[in-house]
């Protein structure tokens, strides 16, 4: 049974955590970025000894206390009593907990209109699934807020999406306008320029490279620009060596941000529920 909407609101996140060292799941909620809450959980008993915990599933909701409380109540018969000092461990499969999150009343989900708009556009949503599978960004679920996905931000002439790592963009696609096709940009390691298939592909489509576009970028960064629909963008992702060049840059950038701490300037625009939907679709795509 899904959670019903309520009048009282406290925006935040309801989440499900898992640990390879524990056969139970942890259910909870927070009004700040989940990765900060996960750090606290991994640092304190009684959960520290059962961790490290990581983010399995989540939703950004208008009233996290109501959603988390309802979820705890729904699984009350599975509450674990053998671990003292806690009331949030449950003998429930992660998949069952995810199923519950999928049934949350739509009125409680933050940013749902943009998520619906994105995933009703099959070409765009198929590209997002391919991009997230290619980059492995979903392996960094715990660092959401450090990296961000914004859907349909009002930047420049308007965009389908923007992905940031820290303070600068690593990927975006503009909305088509005045007869122009979407402009795509993906930031990656400069090794991509040494791959013969990529520069020739870019030239044929009137695209270009721009090195070290962002002051806050890492050394050896290059931004790849090209125009085309999302079929063209997926073709680019499939070129030999592109995946390696993207992962080389994005992984190093994420590791550095993880070490330095702190969220992105754009964390307030992050589409948590968009990422939740992508996580489900990437998983079902194999």
N, C-alpha and C positions, 0 to 999 in steps of 0.2 A: 504494500500500500504506500503510495507516494506521500510526501510531506505536503500539507496544505498551507496556503499562504496565511500570514498573520499580519496584524496591524502594527505591532512593535517591530522596529527594525534596528539591527546592528550589523552593518555590512562586514563581510569577511569571508572566510573559507571553511568549508567542511572537508575533512580529509580522511584517507585511509592509508596507514603506514604498514610496511612489511619489513621483516628482517630475516636474513638467511639463518640467523642464530635462534630464531623463535618460531614455533609452529602456530602461534596466534597472530592475529592482526590487532593493530591499535586504531581506534576510532577517536576523532577529536575535532576541534575547531579552533580558529584563531582569527583575530582581527588585524593581524599583520602578515607579512609575506611568510608562507609556510616554511621556507628554508630556514628562517630565523627560529621558528618554533621547533623545527627538527633538530637544530643545533642544541637547543635547550634540552630537548628530550634525550638526545644522545649524551648529554653531559651530566645528567642527574639520575639517581636511582628513584624508583625501581626499574626504570626502562633502560638505563645505561647498560646494565649487565646483560640485557637481552638483545642489544643492538650490535652494529649500528642499524638504525632504522632509515628507510628511504620512502619516498612518496610513491604510492601505488596508484591512487586515484584521488580526485578532488573536484570541487565545484566552488565557484565564487558566487556567493549568495547574498541576498539583501538582509538576511537575519541569521547569522551563523550560529548563534546560541540556540535558536529554535530548531534549526536543521540538525545540528549535532546532537541536541538533547533527544529529538525524535528518533534519530538513528540509534542512539544508545538504548533507548526504550524498546525499539523494534527488535533488537537482538539481546534483550535482557536475559533470556533463558540460556544464552550461550556465554554469559559473562564468566570469566576465569576467576576462580576463588583461590587457586593454589599459589598465586603470586601476591604477597602482601603489599599494602600501601598503594594500590591502584584500583581504578574502577573503569578502565578503558581498554582492557585486553579481552578479546572475544575469540572463541573457538569457531570461527566462521571463515569460509574460504574467501580470498580476495575477490574472486569473480562474483560471489554472492553479494558482497558489500558494494561492488561496482554496479551491480544490477539495481540495488537500492538507490544509489546516487542518480541513476538514469531515470528514476521515477519521481524525482523531486518536482513539485509543482512548478510549472514554467514561469509563473509570476514571481518566483523567488530568484530566478537566475539573472545575474547581472550581464548586460550586454547581449542579451539573446537576439534582438533584431539584427545586429550585425553578423552574428554567428549564423543565423538562418539565411541571411542574404548571401553569405560566402558559400554555404554548403548547398544552397539551391542552384548555384551556378556550377554545373558539373565540370566544365573545363577548368575553372579556377580551382575548385576543390580537389580535382584529380591532380592538378599541378602541385598544390600544397602538400598533398599526401606524398607525391614523388619527391618533392624538395626535402621534406622531413625524413623520409626514408634514406635519401641520398646522403644527407648531412649527418645523420645520427643524432640530431638535436634532442630527440625525445629521450636519449640516454642521460640527459642533463635536466630531468624534470625537477630535481631538488633545487636547481639554480634559477628557476623562473623568478623574474624580478631583477636578476643580474642580466639575463637575456630576455628580450621581450618580443612578442608578436602583436602588432597593432593591425586591426582589420579596418579598412576604409578610412584611414586617417586623412584629415583635411590638410595635406601638405602639398604645396605647389599647385599643380593642376588637378590634384586629387589622386589617390592611390588605391589599388586593391589591397595592398598590405605593405608593411615595413617590418623587418626584423632588425633589432639592435642587439649588439653585445656591448654592454657598458654604455658609453656615450655616443658611439657612432653606428651608422647603418652598415649592415652586412648584406642586406638584400632588400629589394623593393620592386614593385611593378606599378607603373602609373596607369590611370584610367585612360581609355582611348578618348581623343578629343580632336575636333576639326579635321577629321579624316586621317589622323595619325593613329597608328597601331600602338598598343602599350609599349612603353620603354621599360626594359628590364635592366637591373643592375645586381650583380652578385660580386661580393668582395672575396678574394681568395689569395693564396700564395702565388708569387710571381712565377713559380715553376710552370704554371699553365701556359705561359708565353713560349716556353721551349717545346711545347707539344705541337707538331706540325699541323695536326688536324684542326686545332682550335683557332689559331690566328687566321687560317684560310676560311674557316666557317664564319668567323666574325666579319671578315672583309666582305664576303659574299652578301652579308645581310646589312651592310653599311654600319656595322658596329665599330667599337674602338675600345682600347685599354687606357686606363689612367692610373699611373703609379702614385702611391702614397697620397691619396686624395684627402685623407682625414689626418689632422694633426695628432689625434689620440690613437691612430692606428699603429699596428706593430710594423717593424721593418719588413720589407719584401712584400708589402701588400700591393695588390693591383685590383682595380675595379673594372669589371667587364660590363660593357654596355651594348645592348642590341635591341632592335625593335621586332615585334612579331606577336602573334597570339600565343596562347598557352601551349598549343601543340608545338610551336617553335621553341618555346622555353623548355619543354620536356625533352625535345631533341638535343638541345644544348647540354642538359644534365647527363645525357647518355653518351656524350663524346668521350673517347678514351682519355683518361687522366684528369678529367674535370672533378670527379668525386674526390680523388686524392688531393688535388689542389685546394678544394674547399675545406676538407677535413683538416688539412695541415694548418690552415690559418684559423679556422673557427675553434678547433680544439685547443690550440695554444692560447688564443684569446680568452677562452673560458677558464682555462687553468690559471692564467694570470689574474683574472677577475676573482676566481675562487680564493686565491691566496691573499689578495688585497682586501677582500670583503667589501661590503657596501652594495646597494642596489643601483640599478640604472636610473638615470634621470627620467626615463620614460616608463618606469615601472607602473605608474598609475594608469597608463594606457594599455597595459598588457591584457590580452584576451585570454584569461584563464579558461573560460568555458570553450573558446575556440580550440585551445590546445587539448582540452579534455576530449573534444570530438575528434581531433586529429589522432590522439593516442588510440582511440577505439578503432578508427578506420585504418590506421597503419597496422595495428595488431591483426585485424581481420583480413588485411591484404596479404598477410603471410610473413 
